Amino acid sequence: MTMEKNADRYARDSWLSSFEPRVKLLCFLSLAVVIAFLTGTDVLLFALTFVLALAGLSRVPPRHLARGYALAFPFIFVASLTMLFTSGPGNALAMGMRISASVLLLLVLVSSTPFMDVLWALRWFRLPSVLSDMIMFTYRFIFVMLDESGRMRLARASRGFHGGRSLLDREAFKVISNSIGMIFLRSYRRADRVYLALLSRGYDGKVRALGGHRPRARDAGMGLAFVIIGALSLSQQMGWYLW
Amino acid sequence: MISLHNVSFEYPGRIQALEGIDLELREGERVALIGPNGAGKSTLLHLMAALDFAKEGEVTVAGRTVERRGAAEARKKVGFLFQDPDDQVFMPSVYEDVAFGPLNMGLAEEEVRRRVDAALKAVGAEHLAKRVPQNLSLGEKKRVAMAGLLSMSPPVLLLDEPTANLDPQGRRDLVNVLSGLPQTMVIATHDLTVAFELADRAIVLKRKVLFDGTFRELLKRPEVLKEANLELPSFSRLMMLYKQHLNADFEPPLTVEEAFELLKAQR
């Protein structure tokens, strides 16, 4: 069975994938910025509830989101712990909630939007092509590199290498360093071949992609919902509106 | 369509890859470029595809001399299938990847979509259009890479080890696709079974051209096969032994079907 390795593997089944990528990107990123300004735990709870509701509506399996969140959790934990010792438990809780809401929001965005659509929207928002092309190549070839490193790990194991007993095991360190060096070397050679393949298909320094998305009424509806949530959160934060 | 006159090429470090190559490929011809590892097959294809440039001699594609300046124009005449499809199929979706070449040609979106659909159909990969390349099998990736070339409609196809590492079904699928194409084709391969099936002319390369002619002529030259470390397919070796055993005189077969017909005739 072929294992689906792409981060957007649930995007096409997601209810949120039917929205226009530019509108969606703008809404999600704007809300992430709004969340970054929130400090009160009550308003953060409101924002977090909205994000969790979005996650539910997206139909992306919770386990997939939880796996992504688990990668960010150590950073969230350290940031909250620092706040606990410097500014007290309330601020620590707010910090944890704020980063969690932002991370979850972005996870919902990338999991419910085909990767090419995100790139297309980023290009439309005038992200420099060198950056968007780099993101695209990294996303494509990271899996090829992971496959190569997986094969090298198996080759090491098949010849009796079991890893070091500790981080200070010099022999293990040497073997792993050599493997990493080899991956870089292979990647360099592959980059050479990929460049030749690009040239042979008319590459002139710019990656062109097909367009084909138009905003519809439902996109305006989503935009309005995000504006309302953002405005409510900000007004509560500024004390203009009391629950 | 392609001509090479006294072409030599060396890699940095004075590694001579090709020496005094003279070749003429006519329009619509299907040529197998065969030879051992390091014989210069890929280098020769790179020169024909304007991806490398001859240090000595002249390479001409469709009447135009291949030079560093104007290489982009020369590349439009040739489609190059790389040995490892992961080097070639790089866009995040199959459809986008097949569209990459036509978009670079500056075609209108409608025409691009028409070409992509036709190319995917030609290689039997319409169902893969929305798939992500890293999740495809090697055979599927090869077919997608082939579609990426066909969507550009080049008059010449250069194929570097097209069947390498494919399972029998993947190899059969690709051979079926290639055998139906009208383009001039140069196929660099070790796989003589595939070469017999797809090409009409064999060029044996080992830094220089050791042999240039038909496969039947090649089979009568065991010294060339030995020099180039080539091994005949099992059925050909069997029929050569059978011929010796019977002391009979027949042309060596190039396909299993031909071998079967010969066996029937000998009964």
Interface residues (C-beta under 8 A of the other chain):
Chain A: T2 M3 E4 K5 N6 R9 R12 P114 F115 M116 L119 M136 F137 Y139 R140 F141 F143 V144 R190 R193 V194 L196 A197 L198 L199 S200 R201 G202 Y203 D204 V207 R208 A209 L210 G211 G212
Chain B: H46 A49 L51 A71 A72 R75 K76 V78 G79 F80 F82 D84 D86 D87 Q88 F90 M91 P92 S93 Y95 E96 A99 F100 G101 L103 N104 M105 E109 V112 R113 K130 V132 P133 Q134 N135 L136 S137 G148 L149 M152
